[in-house]
Amino acid sequence: MYSTLLTEIQDGIFIITINRPDKLNTINKQVMADIDKAIDEVYSNNKIRSAIITGSGSKAFVAGADITEFIGLTKDEGTALAKKGQDIFFKLENCSKPIVAAVNGFALGGGCELAMACHFRLCSDNAKFGQPEVNLGLIPGYGGTQRLTQLVGKGKAMEMMMSGAMINASEALQYGLVNYITSPEDLLNKTKEILSSIQTKAPVAIAKIIDCINVAVVSDSAYTNGKSGYDKEIEAFGDCFASEDMKEGTAAFIEKRKPVFAGK
């Protein structure tokens, strides 16, 4: 089904592995097309409760874009490339099911942008993050200027993007870019452990949390429909009261039993 990805479902977790280890899993047009299809599968497959995106091998999550595809592009073609990349990563970011990045090794350029579009990130202790596009006379184009600023703050984002310098796993944790650091061997197990816990919670509420938090960090009125994050929270809170999940959760609490959520 995918020429550049390996995929499997384990206990409701869809594991997406970018599989170009000989190229350090760099992103080309086919990788982006496959990622787009894989995200569609997360949306549409009811067997999938959450997803992990990772890279094949221990050297790289994604070590950037395939620069050979940039050669000779016109301004309009470059604009279209950025628009397509942003559309795919917006779809990922706005998915109602949790999608988490398990970053093993280099996450540079488009790889860092892919990781940042995920709902949160874990990394191995050999991970390196960076937006080195300035070395090519470019800037991040798949949302990196916005998401890196949201995650690490204006000053550090300015420094990283203007210098093109990488940060290591400890710095990424310090700046809030990742939630946890593990050994390379424990990375997937730790990520699956967190998602397995999340999967016991109400899917409707999880989806609303994702939506509300995204409104909190996105100022684009086209996405927020002119509503503040607080307005969105009020609306989403009310929506939960119409869900079967809320009825089941409150009944289980009163009856002192574990809830069984239907995701409705």
C-alpha positions as CSV (number, residue, x, y, z in Angstrom):
1,M,0.0,0.0,0.0
2,Y,2.9,2.4,0.7
3,S,6.2,2.4,-1.1
4,T,8.2,4.4,1.4
5,L,6.4,3.5,4.7
6,L,6.1,0.4,6.9
7,T,2.8,0.3,8.8
8,E,1.3,-2.0,11.4
9,I,-1.5,-1.9,14.0
10,Q,-0.8,-3.1,17.5
11,D,-3.6,-2.9,20.1
12,G,-5.2,0.0,18.3
13,I,-2.0,1.9,17.8
14,F,-1.0,2.5,14.1
15,I,2.7,2.5,13.8
16,I,4.0,4.5,10.7
17,T,7.7,4.0,10.0
18,I,9.3,6.1,7.3
19,N,11.5,3.6,5.6
20,R,14.3,5.1,3.6
21,P,17.2,4.3,6.0
22,D,19.8,4.4,3.2
23,K,18.7,8.1,2.6
24,L,18.3,8.8,6.4
25,N,14.6,8.8,5.7
26,T,14.7,12.1,3.9
27,I,11.3,13.3,2.6
28,N,10.6,13.3,-1.1
29,K,7.4,13.7,-3.0
30,Q,6.6,10.0,-2.6
31,V,7.2,10.1,1.1
32,M,4.8,13.1,1.4
33,A,2.2,11.3,-0.7
34,D,2.5,8.2,1.5
35,I,2.3,10.2,4.7
36,D,-0.8,11.9,3.4
37,K,-2.4,8.5,2.7
38,A,-1.4,7.1,6.1
39,I,-3.0,10.1,7.9
40,D,-6.2,9.4,5.9
41,E,-6.1,5.9,7.1
42,V,-5.8,7.1,10.7
43,Y,-9.0,9.2,10.1
44,S,-11.0,6.5,8.4
45,N,-10.0,3.2,10.0
46,N,-12.1,2.5,13.1
47,K,-9.5,-0.1,14.3
48,I,-7.0,2.7,14.8
49,R,-7.3,4.6,18.1
50,S,-4.0,6.4,17.9
51,A,-0.8,6.5,15.9
52,I,3.0,6.8,16.1
53,I,5.3,8.3,13.4
54,T,8.9,7.2,13.6
55,G,11.9,6.5,11.3
56,S,13.5,3.3,10.2
57,G,16.9,2.6,11.9
58,S,18.6,4.4,14.7
59,K,20.3,7.2,12.8
60,A,17.4,9.3,11.7
61,F,13.7,10.1,12.2
62,V,13.8,12.2,9.1
63,A,17.0,14.0,8.2
64,G,15.3,16.7,6.1
65,A,14.0,17.0,2.5
66,D,15.4,15.4,-0.6
67,I,17.1,18.6,-1.9
68,T,17.6,17.2,-5.4
69,E,13.8,17.8,-5.9
70,F,14.3,21.5,-5.2
71,I,16.7,22.1,-8.0
72,G,15.2,24.3,-10.8
73,L,11.9,25.0,-9.1
74,T,10.3,28.4,-9.9
75,K,8.8,30.7,-7.3
76,D,5.3,29.5,-8.1
77,E,6.4,25.8,-7.8
78,G,8.1,26.5,-4.5
79,T,5.0,28.2,-3.2
80,A,2.9,25.2,-4.3
81,L,5.3,22.8,-2.6
82,A,5.1,24.7,0.7
83,K,1.3,24.8,0.4
84,K,1.0,21.1,-0.2
85,G,3.3,20.3,2.7
86,Q,1.4,22.6,5.1
87,D,-1.9,21.1,4.0
88,I,-0.7,17.5,4.9
89,F,0.8,18.6,8.2
90,F,-2.4,20.5,9.1
91,K,-4.4,17.4,8.5
92,L,-2.0,15.5,10.8
93,E,-2.2,18.2,13.5
94,N,-6.0,18.4,13.4
95,C,-6.6,14.7,13.5
96,S,-9.1,13.8,16.2
97,K,-7.0,10.7,17.2
98,P,-3.6,11.2,19.0
99,I,-0.6,11.1,16.6
100,V,2.7,11.1,18.4
101,A,6.3,11.4,17.0
102,A,8.9,8.9,18.3
103,V,12.1,10.7,17.2
104,N,15.1,8.4,16.8
105,G,18.2,10.3,15.6
106,F,18.1,13.3,13.3
107,A,14.9,15.3,12.9
108,L,16.0,18.1,10.6
109,G,14.2,20.5,8.3
110,G,11.0,18.8,7.1
111,G,11.6,16.1,9.6
112,C,11.6,18.5,12.5
113,E,8.4,20.0,11.0
114,L,6.8,16.6,10.7
115,A,7.6,15.9,14.3
116,M,6.2,19.3,15.4
117,A,2.9,18.7,13.6
118,C,2.3,15.6,15.7
119,H,0.4,16.1,18.9
120,F,3.5,15.6,21.1
121,R,6.9,14.1,20.8
122,L,9.2,11.6,22.5
123,C,12.9,11.2,21.5
124,S,15.8,8.9,22.0
125,D,18.9,10.3,23.8
126,N,20.8,10.4,20.4
127,A,18.1,12.7,18.8
128,K,19.1,16.0,17.2
129,F,16.6,18.7,16.1
130,G,17.1,21.6,13.8
131,Q,15.8,23.8,11.0
132,P,18.9,24.3,8.8
133,E,17.1,25.6,5.7
134,V,19.0,28.9,6.0
135,N,22.2,27.1,4.9
136,L,20.4,26.5,1.5
137,G,19.1,30.0,1.2
138,L,15.7,28.8,2.3
139,I,13.4,29.0,5.3
140,P,11.2,26.2,6.8
141,G,8.1,25.9,4.6
142,Y,5.9,23.2,6.1
143,G,4.9,25.2,9.2
144,G,8.2,25.2,10.9
145,T,8.5,29.0,11.5
146,Q,5.1,28.9,13.3
147,R,5.2,25.6,15.3
148,L,8.8,26.0,16.5
149,T,8.0,29.4,17.8
150,Q,4.9,28.1,19.6
151,L,6.9,25.3,21.2
152,V,10.2,26.8,22.2
153,G,9.4,30.5,22.2
154,K,10.3,33.4,19.9
155,G,13.9,33.9,21.0
156,K,15.1,30.3,20.8
157,A,13.2,29.8,17.5
158,M,14.8,32.9,16.0
159,E,18.3,31.6,17.0
160,M,17.7,28.1,15.7
161,M,16.3,29.1,12.4
162,M,18.7,32.0,11.7
163,S,21.8,30.0,12.7
164,G,20.7,26.6,11.4
165,A,22.2,25.1,14.5
166,M,20.9,21.8,15.9
167,I,19.9,21.1,19.5
168,N,20.3,17.7,21.3
169,A,17.8,15.7,23.1
170,S,18.4,17.3,26.5
171,E,18.0,20.8,25.1
172,A,14.8,19.7,23.3
173,L,13.4,18.6,26.6
174,Q,14.5,21.8,28.3
175,Y,12.9,24.0,25.7
176,G,9.6,22.0,25.6
177,L,10.1,20.5,22.2
178,V,9.8,16.9,23.5
179,N,8.0,15.4,26.5
180,Y,10.3,12.5,27.3
181,I,13.8,11.2,26.5
182,T,14.4,7.5,26.4
183,S,17.1,5.1,25.2
184,P,16.8,4.1,21.6
185,E,15.7,0.7,22.6
186,D,12.9,2.0,24.9
187,L,11.6,4.7,22.6
188,L,8.7,2.8,20.9
189,N,7.7,1.0,24.1
190,K,7.5,4.2,26.1
191,T,5.5,5.9,23.3
192,K,3.1,2.9,23.1
193,E,2.8,2.9,26.9
194,I,1.6,6.5,26.9
195,L,-0.8,5.9,24.0
196,S,-2.2,2.7,25.6
197,S,-3.1,4.8,28.7
198,I,-4.7,7.6,26.5
199,Q,-6.7,4.9,24.7
200,T,-8.5,4.0,27.9
201,K,-10.0,7.6,28.0
202,A,-13.1,8.9,26.2
203,P,-12.4,9.3,22.5
204,V,-14.9,12.1,22.1
205,A,-13.2,14.1,24.9
206,I,-9.7,13.4,23.5
207,A,-10.9,14.8,20.1
208,K,-12.3,17.9,21.8
209,I,-9.0,18.5,23.7
210,I,-7.0,18.3,20.5
211,D,-9.4,20.8,18.8
212,C,-9.4,23.3,21.7
213,I,-5.6,23.2,22.2
214,N,-5.0,23.7,18.5
215,V,-7.3,26.8,18.6
216,A,-5.2,28.1,21.6
217,V,-2.0,28.1,19.5
218,V,-3.4,29.0,16.0
219,S,-4.3,32.7,15.4
220,D,-5.6,32.1,11.8
221,S,-9.2,33.2,11.8
222,A,-9.9,30.9,8.9
223,Y,-9.2,28.0,11.3
224,T,-10.8,29.4,14.4
225,N,-13.8,30.9,12.7
226,G,-13.2,34.1,14.7
227,K,-13.7,32.3,18.0
228,S,-11.3,32.6,20.9
229,G,-9.9,29.4,22.6
230,Y,-12.2,30.1,25.5
231,D,-15.2,30.2,23.2
232,K,-14.2,27.0,21.6
233,E,-13.8,25.4,25.1
234,I,-17.3,26.4,26.1
235,E,-18.7,24.9,22.9
236,A,-16.7,21.7,23.2
237,F,-17.6,21.3,26.9
238,G,-21.3,21.5,26.0
239,D,-20.8,19.1,23.1
240,C,-19.4,16.5,25.5
241,F,-22.7,16.5,27.5
242,A,-24.5,15.2,24.3
243,S,-22.1,12.2,24.0
244,E,-22.5,8.6,25.1
245,D,-19.0,8.8,26.4
246,M,-19.9,11.4,29.0
247,K,-22.9,9.4,30.2
248,E,-20.8,6.3,30.5
249,G,-18.0,8.0,32.2
250,T,-20.2,9.7,34.9
251,A,-22.2,6.5,35.4
252,A,-19.0,4.5,35.8
253,F,-17.6,7.0,38.3
254,I,-20.8,6.8,40.5
255,E,-21.0,3.0,40.2
256,K,-17.3,2.7,41.1
257,R,-16.3,0.8,38.0
258,K,-14.1,1.3,35.0
259,P,-15.8,3.0,32.1
260,V,-16.2,1.4,28.7
261,F,-16.2,4.2,26.1
262,A,-17.8,3.7,22.7
263,G,-16.3,6.9,21.2
264,K,-19.8,8.3,20.5
